[in-house]
Structures are given as structure tokens and as C-alpha cells.
């Protein structure tokens, strides 16, 4: 499928769809990549997501590129904010998971502002509101989009958390009260060595306690998006897509 690269606000984005020529999308699925990945890392998912009957006629996939370059992590490596991996590993090893979940990482606020500006530019271009956005991401991108979905003035149509984790626990808990009913798709590997499965479970329970319905998909495996997750994700998008 052809990929269009364009600027939306402060972020470069890849756009992918199967829309008939001249047809505008009815809604957008926005997926943000993870730490250390290139900006086009998730673009290959579009083919599977758009293969579900009915989605190709109305959905456009948008893949924003994180603003930070990462030197020394390979060609094109980018991040939404810097991560001290050693510090996280020590916290996990020492059993300080609650401390980890409560923290707001340095740089998250800047990343949130950039993504918000990108999404606002997308909505202006498409001439629709946030109710026609399905927002999600993988790993660090999932952390960012969870934060944005909970803190933004407007609610998206749905949230997809792919191998994400719990941050800013008290702030997110409070914001859940204003997002009651927001549908959430969450997937996580039981053997994830980077973001422990137990933290994904904590995030799920925090969201459910705030009356956000969570469709939870656990899988055998590590930190990734296995093929078995894409079908359920596409069906989630189809169910919660605005008419």
C-alpha cells in the first residue's frame, strides 16, 4: 500500500489507507511507535488492520514519528522522551514497582504537547473532532497515548494500549473519572522482560476501577505485537469506529 509522509503540526507522520480515490476517511486510527524505533516502525501493521471487511472503506491509519533522535541505538532510532533503562531495571529488581508506577517521566509533558498539537492539526485537516480518532501506541508510544487520552480536553473514540505500562498512577486514576465509558483495547505478553506483565495488570485494574471498559488480550511471549493481536485490534476499531 502507498505510504504518504506529511507534517501534522510539529510531527512528521505516515498516512496509510485503502480509500477509493477522492474519498475522505470517516475516522483515523493513530498509532505511536515505541522507544528506539524508527518513525515508520508500525506502518507495516496497516495492511493487517485494513484487511478487515468494512474498515478499508472508511479508515486511515496515521503513524506519528517521535521528535527525539537517539544516537548510538541504530539508524533512525527515535524516542518520545529519554528513558533511563538501568534505573527502571533496578526498580524492578528491587521490587519498587509502586514507585515506578507513580512517577511522571521527565519529557512526558513535552511529548504530550507535541502529540496534542499533531492530533489537533489532523482534526483540522480532516474537518472532524476527537470523537473520530482511535488513539493508541506500542510500548513508550502506548504510555504517551494513554496519558494523552486521559488528560486531553476531548475524549477519543477509543484507546489501544499495546505492551504499555502504568505511569503517573494518581493523576491517571483521577482523570479516569472524567473518561468513564472510554473503550480500551489492551494487549501484553506474559513473558515481557522490559515492561512486566504485573504492571499491565495494574494498569488494567486502574482503568476498570475508573469505569473504562478494558478488552484485555494477554499472549505468550515478550515485548511485541504478535500477529494474533492484530485481528482483535482491527475488530475493536471496527466496533468503536464512528458511523
PAZAPA-4460 file (N, C-alpha, C; in steps of 0.05 Angstrom, whole numbers, plus 32768, in hexadecimal, padded with zeros to 4 digits):
% residues 243
    n_x    n_y    n_z   ca_x   ca_y   ca_z    c_x    c_y    c_z   seq   type   mol
   8011   7FE8   8000   8000   8000   8000   8012   8019   8000     1      X     A
   8009   802E   7FF2   8019   8046   7FF2   8019   8054   800D     2      X     A
   8030   8060   8014   8033   806E   802D   8038   808B   8027     3      X     A
   8028   809D   8032   802C   80BA   802F   8039   80C5   8048     4      X     A
   8050   80D3   8045   805D   80E0   805B   8056   80FD   805B     5      X     A
   804C   8107   8071   8043   8123   8073   8049   812E   808E     6      X     A
   8048   8148   8091   804B   8156   80AA   8030   815D   80B6     7      X     A
   802B   8155   80CF   8013   815C   80DD   801B   816A   80F6     8      X     A
   8018   8185   80F7   8022   8194   810D   8040   8191   8110     9      X     A
   804A   818A   8128   8067   8188   812C   8073   816C   8124    10      X     A
   8062   8159   811C   806C   813E   8118   8068   8135   80FB    11      X     A
   807D   8127   80F2   807A   8119   80D8   806B   8100   80DB    12      X     A
   8059   80FA   80C8   8047   80E3   80CA   8046   80D4   80B0    13      X     A
   8042   80BA   80B2   803C   80A9   809B   801E   80A3   809B    14      X     A
   8012   80A6   8084   7FF5   80A1   8080   7FF2   8089   806D    15      X     A
   7FE1   8077   8075   7FDC   805F   8064   7FBE   805A   8063    16      X     A
   7FB3   8055   804C   7F97   804E   804A   7F92   803E   8030    17      X     A
   7F7A   8033   802D   7F71   8026   8015   7F58   8034   800A    18      X     A
   7F54   804D   8010   7F3C   805B   8008   7F3B   805E   7FEA    19      X     A
   7F23   805D   7FDF   7F21   8063   7FC2   7F2A   807F   7FBD    20      X     A
   7F35   8084   7FA6   7F3F   809E   7F9F   7F2A   80B4   7FA3    21      X     A
   7F31   80C9   7FB1   7F1F   80DF   7FB5   7F0D   80DC   7FCD    22      X     A
   7F0F   80C5   7FDB   7EFE   80C1   7FF3   7F0D   80C9   800C    23      X     A
   7F00   80D8   801E   7F0C   80DF   8037   7F07   80CA   804C    24      X     A
   7F19   80C5   805F   7F14   80B1   8073   7EFF   80BA   8087    25      X     A
   7EEF   80A6   8090   7EDB   80AC   80A5   7EE8   80AF   80C0    26      X     A
   7EFE   80A2   80C4   7F0C   80A4   80DE   7F2A   809D   80DA    27      X     A
   7F3A   80A3   80EE   7F57   809D   80ED   7F5F   808C   8105    28      X     A
   7F71   8079   80FF   7F7E   8069   8114   7F9A   8074   8116    29      X     A
   7FA2   807F   812D   7FBC   808B   8131   7FCC   8078   8143    30      X     A
   7FE3   806E   8139   7FF4   805C   8149   8010   8067   814B    31      X     A
   801A   806A   8164   8034   8075   816A   8048   805E   8170    32      X     A
   805F   8060   8164   8074   804B   8167   8082   804C   8182    33      X     A
   8092   8038   8187   80A0   8036   81A1   80BC   8043   81A1    34      X     A
   80C8   8042   81B9   80E3   804D   81BE   80F8   803E   81AD    35      X     A
   8108   804E   819F   811E   8042   8190   8117   8038   8174    36      X     A
   80FE   803C   816C   80F5   8033   8152   80F6   804A   813E    37      X     A
   80F8   8044   8124   80F6   8059   8110   80D9   8062   810E    38      X     A
   80D5   8079   8102   80BA   8085   8100   80A6   8074   80F0    39      X     A
   80B0   8063   80DE   809E   8053   80CE   809B   8036   80D9    40      X     A
   80A2   8032   80F2   80A4   8017   80FD   8089   8008   80FC    41      X     A
   8073   8016   8100   8059   8008   8102   8049   8009   80E8    42      X     A
   8055   8015   80D3   8046   8019   80BA   803D   7FFE   80AE    43      X     A
   804D   7FE9   80B2   8047   7FCF   80A6   802D   7FC3   80B2    44      X     A
   8025   7FCD   80C9   800C   7FC3   80D5   7FF3   7FCA   80C6    45      X     A
   7FF5   7FE0   80B6   7FDE   7FEA   80A8   7FD1   7FD5   8096    46      X     A
   7FE1   7FC5   8089   7FD6   7FB1   8076   7FC4   7F9E   8084    47      X     A
   7FCC   7F94   809C   7FBA   7F82   80AB   7FA2   7F90   80B5    48      X     A
   7FA5   7FA9   80BF   7F8F   7FB7   80CB   7F7A   7FBF   80B6    49      X     A
   7F83   7FC5   809E   7F71   7FCD   8089   7F65   7FB6   807A    50      X     A
   7F6D   7F9E   8081   7F62   7F86   8072   7F47   7F7E   807C    51      X     A
   7F3E   7F88   8093   7F24   7F81   809D   7F0E   7F8D   808C    52      X     A
   7EFB   7F7D   8083   7EE6   7F87   8071   7ED8   7F9F   807E    53      X     A
   7ED5   7FB4   806F   7EC8   7FCC   8079   7EDA   7FE2   8082    54      X     A
   7EF2   7FDB   808D   7F04   7FEF   8097   7F12   7FFE   8081    55      X     A
   7F19   7FF0   806B   7F28   7FFD   8056   7F19   8014   8049    56      X     A
   7EFE   8013   804A   7EEE   8028   803D   7EEC   8041   804D    57      X     A
   7EF5   8041   8067   7EF1   8059   8077   7F08   8060   808A    58      X     A
   7F1C   804F   808C   7F32   8054   809F   7F4C   805D   8091    59      X     A
   7F59   8070   809E   7F74   8077   8097   7F86   8073   80AF    60      X     A
   7F9C   8066   80AC   7FAF   8062   80C1   7FC4   8078   80C1    61      X     A
   7FCA   8083   80D9   7FDE   8098   80DC   7FF3   808F   80EF    62      X     A
   800D   8092   80E7   8023   8089   80F7   8036   80A1   80FC    63      X     A
   8032   80AF   8113   8044   80C6   8119   8060   80BC   8120    64      X     A
   8074   80CD   811A   8090   80C8   811F   8098   80D7   8138    65      X     A
   80A5   80CA   814B   80AD   80D7   8163   80C2   80EC   815D    66      X     A
   80C3   8101   816D   80D3   8119   8167   80F1   8116   816D    67      X     A
   80F9   8104   817F   8115   8102   8187   8125   80EE   8178    68      X     A
   813D   80F6   816E   8150   80E4   8162   8160   80D6   8179    69      X     A
   8165   80BC   8176   8176   80AE   8189   8190   80A5   817C    70      X     A
   81A5   80B1   8185   81BF   80AA   817A   81C8   808F   8186    71      X     A
   81D4   807F   8175   81E0   8066   817F   81CD   804E   8181    72      X     A
   81B4   8052   817A   81A1   803B   817C   8198   8031   8161    73      X     A
   81A7   8038   814C   81A1   802E   8132   8194   8044   8120    74      X     A
   8194   803E   8107   818B   8052   80F3   816D   8058   80F7    75      X     A
   8167   8072   80FA   814C   807B   80FC   813F   8078   8117    76      X     A
   814E   806F   812B   8143   806B   8146   8139   8086   8152    77      X     A
   8120   8085   815D   8114   809D   8167   8106   8097   8182    78      X     A
   80FE   80AC   818F   80F0   80A9   81A9   80DE   80C0   81AE    79      X     A
   80C9   80BB   81BE   80B7   80D0   81C6   80C3   80E0   81DE    80      X     A
   80D2   80D2   81EF   80E2   80DF   8203   80F9   80CB   820A    81      X     A
   810D   80D5   8217   8124   80C4   821E   811C   80B2   8235    82      X     A
   8127   8099   8235   8122   8085   8249   813C   807C   8255    83      X     A
   813D   807B   8270   8153   8070   827E   814D   8052   8283    84      X     A
   8155   8042   8270   814E   8025   8271   815A   8018   828A    85      X     A
   8172   801F   8291   817F   8014   82A9   816F   8019   82C2    86      X     A
   8166   8032   82C4   8156   8039   82DC   813C   8029   82DE    87      X     A
   812F   8025   82C7   8117   8015   82C7   811D   7FF8   82CE    88      X     A
   8132   7FED   82C3   813A   7FD1   82CA   8140   7FCE   82E7    89      X     A
   814D   7FE2   82F4   8153   7FE0   8310   8139   7FE2   8321    90      X     A
   8127   7FF3   8319   810E   7FF5   8328   80FE   7FDB   8327    91      X     A
   80FE   7FCE   830F   80F0   7FB4   830C   80FE   7F9F   831D    92      X     A
   8119   7F9E   831C   8128   7F8A   832B   8125   7F8E   8349    93      X     A
   8122   7FA6   8352   8120   7FAC   836F   8104   7FAD   8378    94      X     A
   80F1   7FA7   8367   80D5   7FA5   836F   80C8   7FC0   8375    95      X     A
   80D1   7FD5   8368   80C6   7FF0   836C   80B3   7FF7   8355    96      X     A
   80A0   7FE4   8350   808E   7FE8   8339   807A   7FFF   833E    97      X     A
   8071   8002   8357   805E   8017   835D   806A   8033   8358    98      X     A
   8084   8035   835F   8092   804E   835B   8095   8054   833D    99      X     A
   809A   803F   832E   809D   8041   8311   8082   804A   8304   100      X     A
   806C   803F   830E   8052   8046   8302   8049   8062   8309   101      X     A
   8053   806D   831F   8049   8087   8328   8057   809E   8319   102      X     A
   806E   8099   830E   807F   80AE   8303   8074   80B8   82E8   103      X     A
   8079   80D2   82E4   8075   80DE   82C9   8090   80E3   82BD   104      X     A
   8097   80D5   82A7   80B2   80D8   829C   80B8   80F4   8293   105      X     A
   80D2   80FC   8296   80DA   8115   828A   80D7   8113   826C   106      X     A
   80CB   8128   8261   80C7   8128   8244   80AB   811F   823B   107      X     A
   809C   8112   824D   8081   810A   8245   806F   8122   823E   108      X     A
   8071   8137   824E   8060   814E   8249   8066   815B   822E   109      X     A
   8080   815C   8226   8087   8167   820C   807D   8155   81F6   110      X     A
   8080   813B   81F9   8075   8129   81E5   8057   812B   81E3   111      X     A
   804A   812E   81F9   802D   8130   81F9   8024   8149   81E9   112      X     A
   8032   815F   81EE   802A   8178   81DF   802E   8175   81C1   113      X     A
   8044   8167   81B9   8049   8163   819D   8034   8151   8190   114      X     A
   802D   813C   819E   8018   812A   8193   7FFD   8137   8192   115      X     A
   7FF6   8146   81A6   7FDD   8155   81A6   7FDB   8168   818F   116      X     A
   7FF1   8176   8189   7FF2   8189   8173   7FEF   817A   8158   117      X     A
   7FFC   8162   8157   7FFA   8152   813F   7FDD   8148   813A   118      X     A
   7FD0   813F   8150   7FB4   8135   814D   7FA1   814C   8147   119      X     A
   7FA6   8163   8152   7F95   817A   814B   7F98   8182   812E   120      X     A
   7FB1   8181   8124   7FB5   8186   8107   7FA8   8172   80F6   121      X     A
   7FA9   8158   80FE   7F9B   8143   80EF   7F7D   8148   80EE   122      X     A
   7F71   8150   8105   7F54   8154   8106   7F4D   816D   80F4   123      X     A
   7F5D   8181   80F5   7F57   8199   80E4   7F58   8191   80C7   124      X     A
   7F6D   8182   80BF   7F6F   817A   80A3   7F58   8168   809B   125      X     A
   7F50   8156   80AC   7F3A   8144   80A6   7F1E   814F   80AA   126      X     A
   7F1D   8167   80B8   7F04   8174   80BE   7EF2   8162   80CF   127      X     A
   7EFE   8156   80E3   7EED   8148   80F7   7EFA   814A   8113   128      X     A
   7EEC   8142   8127   7EF5   8144   8143   7F02   812B   814D   129      X     A
   7F0A   812B   8166   7F17   8114   8173   7F05   80FC   8174   130      X     A
   7EEB   80FF   8171   7ED9   80E8   8172   7EDD   80D6   815A   131      X     A
   7EED   80DF   8146   7EF3   80CF   812F   7F10   80C6   812E   132      X     A
   7F1D   80C6   8146   7F38   80BC   8149   7F38   80A3   815B   133      X     A
   7F46   808F   8152   7F4D   8078   8162   7F6B   807B   8168   134      X     A
   7F73   807D   8181   7F8E   8084   8189   7F9C   806D   8196   135      X     A
   7FB5   8068   818F   7FC3   8052   819B   7FE1   8052   8195   136      X     A
   7FEE   803E   819F   800B   803C   819A   8017   8023   81A6   137      X     A
   8030   8020   81A1   8040   8009   81AB   8055   8012   81BF   138      X     A
   8057   8005   81D6   806C   8009   81E9   806D   8027   81F2   139      X     A
   8082   8036   81ED   8082   8052   81F5   806C   8061   81E8   140      X     A
   8066   805A   81CF   8050   8067   81C1   8035   8062   81CE   141      X     A
   8032   804A   81DA   801A   8044   81E8   8018   8054   8202   142      X     A
   802F   8058   8210   802F   8068   8228   8026   8085   8221   143      X     A
   8031   8090   820C   802B   80AB   8204   800D   80AE   81FC   144      X     A
   8003   809B   81EC   7FE8   809E   81E3   7FD4   8099   81F9   145      X     A
   7FDB   8088   820C   7FC9   8085   8224   7FC8   809F   8233   146      X     A
   7FDF   80AC   8237   7FE0   80C6   8245   7FD0   80DB   8236   147      X     A
   7FD3   80DC   821C   7FC5   80F0   820C   7FA7   80EA   820C   148      X     A
   7F9F   80D1   8209   7F82   80CB   8209   7F75   80D2   8224   149      X     A
   7F83   80D0   823A   7F78   80D6   8254   7F79   80F3   825B   150      X     A
   7F8D   8102   8250   7F90   811E   8258   7F85   8132   8244   151      X     A
   7F81   812B   822C   7F78   813E   8218   7F5C   8149   821F   152      X     A
   7F56   8160   8214   7F3C   816C   8219   7F25   815B   820D   153      X     A
   7F2A   814F   81F6   7F16   813F   81E9   7F1E   8121   81EA   154      X     A
   7F0B   8110   81EA   7F10   80F3   81EB   7F10   80E8   81CE   155      X     A
   7F23   80D5   81C9   7F22   80C7   81AF   7F0C   80B2   81AF   156      X     A
   7F08   80A6   8198   7EF4   8091   8196   7EFC   8077   81A4   157      X     A
   7F16   8073   81A7   7F21   805B   81B4   7F3F   805E   81B8   158      X     A
   7F4A   804C   81C9   7F66   804C   81D0   7F71   8030   81CD   159      X     A
   7F88   802D   81BF   7F95   8013   81BC   7FB0   8014   81C9   160      X     A
   7FB4   8003   81DE   7FCD   8002   81ED   7FDB   7FE8   81E7   161      X     A
   7FF0   7FE9   81D6   7FFE   7FD1   81CE   8019   7FCF   81DD   162      X     A
   801A   7FBD   81F0   8032   7FB9   8200   803B   7FD4   820D   163      X     A
   8028   7FE1   8219   802D   7FF9   8228   8031   7FF3   8245   164      X     A
   8030   8008   8256   8033   8004   8273   8026   801B   8282   165      X     A
   8026   8019   829C   8019   802D   82AD   802E   8042   82B5   166      X     A
   8027   805B   82B0   8037   8072   82B9   8023   8086   82C7   167      X     A
   802F   809A   82D5   801E   80B0   82DF   8005   80A5   82EC   168      X     A
   8008   8091   82FD   7FF0   8081   8306   7FDB   8092   8313   169      X     A
   7FE2   80A5   8324   7FCE   80B5   8332   7FC0   80C9   831F   170      X     A
   7FCF   80D5   830D   7FC4   80E7   82F9   7FB1   80D7   82E6   171      X     A
   7FBA   80C0   82DC   7FA9   80B0   82CA   7F90   80A7   82D9   172      X     A
   7F93   809F   82F2   7F7C   8096   8301   7F66   80AC   8302   173      X     A
   7F6F   80C5   8308   7F5D   80DB   8309   7F50   80E1   82EE   174      X     A
   7F60   80E0   82D9   7F56   80E6   82BE   7F42   80D1   82B4   175      X     A
   7F45   80B8   82BE   7F32   80A3   82B5   7F15   80AB   82BC   176      X     A
   7F11   80B9   82D1   7EF6   80C1   82D9   7EE9   80D2   82C3   177      X     A
   7EF9   80E1   82B4   7EEE   80F2   829E   7EEE   80E3   8283   178      X     A
   7EF7   80CA   8283   7EF7   80BB   826A   7EE7   80A1   826D   179      X     A
   7ED4   80A2   827F   7EC3   808A   8283   7EB6   8082   8269   180      X     A
   7EB8   8068   8263   7EAC   805E   824B   7EBE   805D   8233   181      X     A
   7ED6   8069   8235   7EE8   8068   821E   7EF1   804B   8219   182      X     A
   7EEC   8040   8201   7EF4   8024   81FC   7F12   8022   81F9   183      X     A
   7F1E   800D   8205   7F3B   8009   8204   7F41   7FEC   81FA   184      X     A
   7F54   7FEB   81E8   7F5F   7FD1   81DF   7F7B   7FD0   81EB   185      X     A
   7F81   7FBA   81FA   7F9C   7FB7   8206   7FA7   7F9C   8200   186      X     A
   7FC0   7F9B   81F7   7FCD   7F81   81F3   7FE9   7F81   8201   187      X     A
   7FF1   7F6A   820A   800B   7F68   8218   8015   7F4B   8219   188      X     A
   802F   7F48   8216   803B   7F2D   8217   8041   7F25   8234   189      X     A
   803A   7F0C   823A   803E   7F03   8256   805C   7F01   825D   190      X     A
   806D   7EFE   8249   808A   7EFC   824E   8099   7F16   8246   191      X     A
   808C   7F2C   8246   8098   7F45   823F   80AF   7F4C   8252   192      X     A
   80C8   7F4D   8248   80DF   7F52   8259   80E4   7F70   825E   193      X     A
   80D7   7F81   824F   80DC   7F9E   8251   80C7   7FAC   8262   194      X     A
   80AE   7FA6   825D   8098   7FB2   826C   8088   7F9B   8278   195      X     A
   808C   7F95   8291   8080   7F7D   829D   8062   7F7B   829A   196      X     A
   8059   7F62   8296   803D   7F5C   8292   802D   7F66   82AB   197      X     A
   8039   7F64   82C2   802A   7F6D   82DB   8023   7F8A   82D9   198      X     A
   8033   7F9B   82CD   802D   7FB7   82CA   8017   7FBC   82B6   199      X     A
   8016   7FAB   82A1   8000   7FAD   828E   7FE5   7FA6   829D   200      X     A
   7FE6   7F92   82AE   7FCE   7F8B   82BE   7FC6   7FA2   82D0   201      X     A
   7FDA   7FAF   82DC   7FD3   7FC6   82ED   7FC6   7FDD   82DD   202      X     A
   7FD0   7FE2   82C5   7FC4   7FF6   82B4   7FA8   7FEE   82AD   203      X     A
   7FA4   7FD5   82A6   7F89   7FCC   829F   7F75   7FD0   82B6   204      X     A
   7F7E   7FCA   82CE   7F6C   7FCC   82E5   7F66   7FEA   82EC   205      X     A
   7F7A   7FFB   82E8   7F76   8017   82ED   7F61   8022   82D9   206      X     A
   7F64   801A   82C0   7F51   8024   82AC   7F35   8019   82B1   207      X     A
   7F33   8000   82B7   7F18   7FF4   82BD   7F0C   8000   82D6   208      X     A
   7F1C   8007   82EA   7F11   8013   8302   7F06   802F   82FC   209      X     A
   7F10   803C   82E7   7F06   8055   82DE   7EF0   8053   82CA   210      X     A
   7EE4   803B   82C7   7ECD   8036   82B5   7ED5   8039   8297   211      X     A
   7EEE   8032   8291   7EF5   8030   8275   7EF5   8012   826E   212      X     A
   7EE4   8009   825B   7EE3   7FED   8253   7EFC   7FE5   8245   213      X     A
   7F0B   7FD1   824F   7F24   7FC9   8244   7F21   7FAD   8238   214      X     A
   7F27   7FAB   821E   7F29   7F91   8211   7F46   7F88   8212   215      X     A
   7F4C   7F74   8223   7F68   7F6D   8229   7F70   7F54   821B   216      X     A
   7F86   7F56   820C   7F91   7F3F   81FD   7FAD   7F39   8207   217      X     A
   7FB0   7F23   8216   7FCB   7F1B   821E   7FD4   7F05   820A   218      X     A
   7FEE   7F04   8206   7FF9   7EF0   81F3   8012   7EE4   81FE   219      X     A
   8019   7ECD   81F5   8032   7EC0   81FC   8048   7ECD   81EB   220      X     A
   805B   7EDA   81F9   8070   7EE7   81EA   807A   7EFF   81F9   221      X     A
   808C   7F0E   81ED   809A   7F25   81F9   808E   7F40   81F1   222      X     A
   80A1   7F52   81EB   8099   7F6E   81E6   8095   7F72   81C9   223      X     A
   807C   7F71   81C0   8077   7F73   81A3   8059   7F74   819D   224      X     A
   8054   7F73   8183   8038   7F72   8179   8035   7F5A   8168   225      X     A
   802E   7F43   8173   802C   7F2B   8162   8014   7F2D   814F   226      X     A
   8016   7F1C   813A   8001   7F1C   8126   7FE5   7F17   8132   227      X     A
   7FE4   7F07   8147   7FCB   7F00   8153   7FBD   7F18   8161   228      X     A
   7FCB   7F2E   8165   7FBF   7F45   8171   7FB1   7F57   815C   229      X     A
   7FBB   7F55   8143   7FB2   7F68   812E   7F95   7F64   8126   230      X     A
   7F8C   7F4B   8125   7F70   7F46   811E   7F5D   7F52   8133   231      X     A
   7F61   7F4C   814D   7F50   7F58   8161   7F52   7F76   8162   232      X     A
   7F6A   7F81   815C   7F6C   7F9F   815B   7F5C   7FAA   8145   233      X     A
   7F5D   7F9E   812D   7F4D   7FA7   8117   7F2F   7FA6   811D   234      X     A
   7F26   7F90   812A   7F0A   7F8D   8131   7F02   7FA2   8146   235      X     A
   7F14   7FA8   8158   7F0F   7FBD   816C   7F0B   7FD8   815E   236      X     A
   7F1C   7FDE   814A   7F1A   7FF6   813B   7EFF   7FF7   812C   237      X     A
   7EF7   7FE1   8121   7EDE   7FE0   8111   7EC6   7FE5   8124   238      X     A
   7EC7   7FD9   813C   7EB0   7FDC   814E   7EAD   7FF8   8158   239      X     A
   7EC3   8006   815C   7EC2   8020   8169   7EC6   8037   8156   240      X     A
   7EC8   8030   813C   7ECA   8046   8128   7EB0   8055   8126   241      X     A
   7EB1   806F   8125   7E99   807F   8122   7E8C   8079   8107   242      X     A
   7E72   807B   8106   7E64   8076   80ED   7E67   808E   80DA   243      X     A
***
